Amino acid sequence: MQRQELAAWLRLLLTPGVGKETARKLLAAFGLPEAVFAQPLDALQTVVGPKTAQALQQTPDTLDAQVAQVLTWLAEDARRHVLTLADPRFPPELLQMADPPVLLYVMGDLDVLAHPRRLAMVGSRNPTPQGEANAHLFARALGEAGVCVVSGLALGVDGAAHTGALDGGAPTIAVVGTGLDRVYPRRHLALAHRIAAHGAIVSEYPLGTPPLNANFPQRNRLIAGLSQGTLVVEATLKSGSLITARLAAEQGREVFAIPGSIHAPQSRGCHALIRQGAKLVESAQDILEDLRMVEPRDLSAASDDAGDGNSSDSLLEAMGFDPVSLDALQARTGLDTPHLQARLLELELDGSVGRLPGGLFQRLGQA
C-alpha cells in the first residue's frame, strides 16, 4: 500500500467524531477517503454534523506518526498486510456484515482468509479438563479433514482449538482484540508465532492497541463472520462465546454445541444454545456432514464394509503412523461409533492398535 493511500484511510479513522459507522457512511456517499477529504464543508454536512464536518477538513496531529508506525511494521515482514474495505483481498464474508471493519491488519498468509472450509471454535477461558481436551480433539480432527479453525487466541478453549488445528496439519485464524504488535495473553506468544507461520492473525485495531475489555466482544463478530459455522465447546451462561454464537446465528451461519454434565457451570451455556436451536454434536464428523464438508455417512454401506476382508487394511491406513483420536478416525472414515468400535476391536485382537490413545476402548464402550 502506498503511503498516500494509507495516510488517507488512517486520517479518516483518526478524525474526531468519525468511528467505523460514520466512516462507512462517508465512504458510501463520496467514495474513497481521498474523495471524502476533497468535499466542501456543505457536502460533508449532508452526511455528518457540522462539528465532524469541520474536523474532516483538519489533519489530525498524530497522523504522520501513525502512518510511519504502520509503514515500519509492514516493511519488517512481507507477511504483514493492511487491507481496506476497497481492497479486492478483503474477505467478502465481512463485507456482507452490517458493521464490517474499515481496516483489517493481517499477519500471516492472506490466502487463509479465503480458505474454503472455515469453522469458528470458541468457549470458556477456564474450561474443565474434558472441555479443553474436547477442543483439541475436535480441532485436530477437523484440521485433519481440511478445515481451517477460527478462534480468538484466548486462554482455555481458544488456545486448545488453535493448537489442535495446527497439530492436525491445517491452518488456523486467530482474531484478536489488540494491535498486532502485541500478543495477548503473553502466555500464547509461542502459539501466536506458530499461527502466523501456518495461518493468520487478524485484527481491526490499530497498532499499539492494548487488551481493552470492550474490544473482545467486538472481535467476536469477526470470528463469526469469517466462519461457515460456530462450535461452542464449553461456556457459562455469561460467556462471551454466547455472543459469538448469537452473532453467527444472526448472520445466517450454523451454530453447534457440545453437551456436558448438567452439574457443570461450563456446560450451561452450551445447553442453553441447544435449547434455542443449536445443533448438538458428539464428533467432528457431525459438523463436517452438516456443513457438507464431507458426504453423509451411509450406515448400510458401513455395515457391509464391516464384513469386507479389506476393512481392517483401510482402517489402518486411516490411522496413519501417529497417535490418533476417535474423533479423527470418525472424520477420516465416516464411520459411526458402533461400526468403528467393531473394526477397532478386530484390530485389537490382532495386536494392531498400539497407536491408539489409552482409554479409547473404554470411551467406545460407554458410547
Secondary structure as GFF3:
##gff-version 3
##sequence-region A 1 367
A	DSSP	alpha_helix	3	14	.	.	.	ID=ss1
A	DSSP	alpha_helix	20	30	.	.	.	ID=ss2
A	DSSP	alpha_helix	33	37	.	.	.	ID=ss3
A	DSSP	alpha_helix	41	44	.	.	.	ID=ss4
A	DSSP	alpha_helix	50	56	.	.	.	ID=ss5
A	DSSP	alpha_helix	63	75	.	.	.	ID=ss6
A	DSSP	beta_strand	80	84	.	.	.	ID=ss7
A	DSSP	alpha_helix	92	95	.	.	.	ID=ss8
A	DSSP	beta_strand	103	108	.	.	.	ID=ss9
A	DSSP	three_ten_helix	110	114	.	.	.	ID=ss10
A	DSSP	beta_strand	118	122	.	.	.	ID=ss11
A	DSSP	alpha_helix	129	144	.	.	.	ID=ss12
A	DSSP	beta_strand	148	151	.	.	.	ID=ss13
A	DSSP	alpha_helix	157	167	.	.	.	ID=ss14
A	DSSP	beta_strand	172	175	.	.	.	ID=ss15
A	DSSP	three_ten_helix	186	188	.	.	.	ID=ss16
A	DSSP	alpha_helix	189	198	.	.	.	ID=ss17
A	DSSP	beta_strand	200	203	.	.	.	ID=ss18
A	DSSP	alpha_helix	215	225	.	.	.	ID=ss19
A	DSSP	beta_strand	229	232	.	.	.	ID=ss20
A	DSSP	alpha_helix	240	250	.	.	.	ID=ss21
A	DSSP	beta_strand	254	257	.	.	.	ID=ss22
A	DSSP	alpha_helix	265	275	.	.	.	ID=ss23
A	DSSP	beta_strand	279	280	.	.	.	ID=ss24
A	DSSP	alpha_helix	284	290	.	.	.	ID=ss25
A	DSSP	alpha_helix	299	306	.	.	.	ID=ss26
A	DSSP	alpha_helix	311	319	.	.	.	ID=ss27
A	DSSP	alpha_helix	326	333	.	.	.	ID=ss28
A	DSSP	alpha_helix	337	349	.	.	.	ID=ss29
A	DSSP	alpha_helix	360	366	.	.	.	ID=ss30
###
